[in-house]
Amino acid sequence: MFLDAQFFDSRIVRSSRAIQIEVMNGVTDNQILLFEAHEIAMVAPNITSKAINQMILEWYESKRKIDLYWLRGLQNVTMKEILRGVEVVPWEKFATL
């Protein structure tokens, strides 16, 4: 089974509070950025570091609620690109702020 990208254009999918998809699919960066779900668990081989970074920045700016995001099957993503523009501090320092 394969869910093509068109499936993710549905308003019902985009507005869901939780999304769990266990089959291969064609979700794109632009589509996943429109998801309103607080929980996303899915295979996402087409999602890039840029989209993940954008979701993190939206969360940081209180524009997105994230309870759990578990994206599997990612390809060609790097921690450096994912955390671009995100201030990262060690937990020990964060705990004393």
Secondary structure by P-SEA (a helix, b strand, c coil): cccccccccccccccccbbbbcccccccaaaaaaccccccccccccccaaaaaaaaaaaaaccccccbbbbcccccccccccccccccccaaaaaac
